[in-house]
Amino acid sequence: MATADAGAGAGGVDASIAYEMENGENNGIAFPSTLAFLSGYLSAQSSLSDLIALGVYASVRACEGPAVPIRVGRIDAQNAGPLGVPMPQDSPAQLSADFQRMGFPDAADMIAMTVCGHTLGGVHASINPQIVPPGSNSRDAILFDNTHRFDARVAQDFVRGNTTNPLVVGPSVAQDLHSDFKIFSRDGNATVGRMSDEQNFADTCKDILQRMIDVVPHGVHLSDPIKPYDVKPVGVQLELEGSGDGAYLVFSGQVRVRKGAHPGFANIKSVKIRHRPRQAGSGCQERLVDAAHVGSGSGFDEAFEWFAFSTKVSLDESVSSFTVEVTTSDEEKTVVYDNYTGGAGDGGFRVDDSVIVQRSQSCFVPAEKHATVIVAVRRELVEAETAATETQTELPRRSVVLKVSGPVPLFAESPDELTWKVSKLVHHEVEMEPLESSTTPSAYLLFTASTVPPSSTSEEYTADQLAKARFNVAVADQSSPETAVVSAETFVLVGSLPGQCGAASGSGNGQVLSEGYCASGTESDGGNVVSLSTDGGEDNEPSLNESAATEGSEEVSVANADTVEVAVAAAAAATSFGRQDASTVTVTVITEVRRTLTTTLKKTTTTTSSAPVGGSDASRTVSRFTGASPRARNVSRPHASPVGAADEGA
């Protein structure tokens, strides 16, 4: 948030920190390591700045703090913001002025943000020898308080007069670097005194941290706070199987049920999927399919049960929508979820069978950095049409375009002999070619494209980055290619062995619908890939969402079978992590984050108690002062900032 200028509507939580690692205001490994961690989840549906905001929630909750509400829709900056991080030697008046510039004019807000930021972390001799002389202790660092939790101890110690906070007592006083003292005492200790109460501390931090991460440039519109769906279909897809007249569709996916959605959901007897045919009155009836329980998952604030289903349907029948029926064991009560919110239509989770990604034949080869995608498109969408004119000319055939959005390294540096890579997204498109097959059913045409996601001009694209690339297929008129007639959901690809990705070689490719060619290898399984949306939002759209307020019916992806989805739960983030399939459900990403944090904390107890996902741009007021003052800065001055975990925080 160091770039924020509320009056000008510029800066804020915009991920500009990624370009500011070498400006003298962001020393240490906290920021590059945090961004390296978060950039692994970067996608067209999840901006780095939204991930930074999510990191605030995750890091605070991992350290037993309150659940900070998360809204999404942030847009990443394309360059660095101006200098202006408040410095320890600044006067109380200057510190207040910096916070006012950032949109926090009240002394109570400045104090609260600093207290909340300094409940974790400390100051290190390697970066601030004026404040912590080398050799001061075995770890050459002094923490703000002696706990490793998100608690009120830093405020309590200050009020009691027994603090060891290096920005209040010690060498910083004689050098006028005791910035926490300047801030805490700004209103006669009134705010810090109130925050010495644990409940007041938690409530105040929840409020100020949300307001902090909601500071965004003018023109950025944030969503409502994220809340989990009670029932959420995940990885729903259609896929063509068989060949010729014997071809059929497989309708499959998973359903995630929030246990807190209903008193009886603590003990679920069954989950069933009721799907409707493609066309009403076609003679096909609704069908009811059992979903099998495949696992459980939980995050900081929510618990879920997972169910999987798979069924065959004819091409004529297909699927247009479905509902989910959950029956409890206790009272034999069935609750029907039809995605109906009072808008037009008859409810139901809509399914579009116009463009089907053939997941069993679409994959990438890590060793060759080669990706192949095969899709089936309804024939009427792309076949040439006859114009209703006297000349009876044919209209141009529509094109099928594969769109690729992939992360590439933004820069790399090696602090303390460790290399941290931060990524940004780049995009490209390739027109798909018809795939002739004698076994293709008459209702569909097959198209294929082989491509490598865009690579950096300075670094080689890695298999891991290829696994994180997002793909999308659009059908558009050749006369207006920028306007999609139909667009499939965003999807990721799984890894495959060399020579076993895509259609088999040989004449005709006649078996493309009867065999799968993506043989998994040990080089990469395509896992650990996160898609933070099931609505396929455009870049910089607020689509990291469970959607707090959904209008109309949600359309469920038919090209998302193995896509990992992160369902950010109650006030943001009970989630699923890892590639989902019908046989297993992996732990939640927040549970994984918790494990990562625990491991990291154990490894770094000699340096810091802060969580590695919190020291990001959004929490620069958790790990440092955040601001971009227009006044000149001497970047060689002491770095220990009065807000956040100083040089080595979160």
LINLINKA-V698991 format. One record per run of one state. SS is the DSSP state (H for helix, E for strand, - for the rest). FROM is the first residue (numbers start at 1). LEN is the number of residues. If there is no record, write none. Layout:
SS	FROM	LEN
SS	FROM	LEN
//
This chain:
-	1	4
E	5	1
-	6	4
E	10	1
-	11	5
H	16	4
-	20	10
H	30	10
-	40	3
E	43	1
-	44	2
E	46	1
-	47	1
H	48	15
-	63	29
H	92	10
-	102	5
H	107	11
-	118	4
E	122	3
-	125	16
E	141	3
-	144	9
H	153	8
-	161	10
H	171	4
-	175	4
H	179	6
-	185	5
H	190	5
-	195	3
H	198	16
-	214	17
E	231	11
-	242	2
H	244	3
-	247	1
E	248	11
H	259	3
-	262	1
H	263	4
-	267	1
E	268	9
-	277	10
E	287	12
-	299	4
E	303	11
-	314	7
E	321	8
-	329	5
E	334	4
-	338	11
E	349	3
-	352	3
E	355	3
-	358	1
H	359	3
-	362	1
E	363	3
-	366	4
E	370	9
H	379	4
-	383	3
E	386	1
-	387	7
E	394	1
-	395	4
E	399	15
-	414	1
H	415	3
-	418	2
E	420	12
-	432	1
E	433	2
-	435	9
E	444	8
-	452	11
H	463	6
-	469	1
E	470	7
-	477	1
H	478	3
-	481	3
E	484	4
-	488	3
E	491	1
-	492	2
E	494	3
-	497	10
H	507	3
-	510	21
E	531	1
-	532	23
E	555	2
-	557	2
E	559	1
-	560	5
E	565	1
-	566	15
E	581	1
-	582	2
E	584	1
-	585	4
H	589	15
-	604	13
H	617	7
-	624	22
H	646	3
-	649	2
//
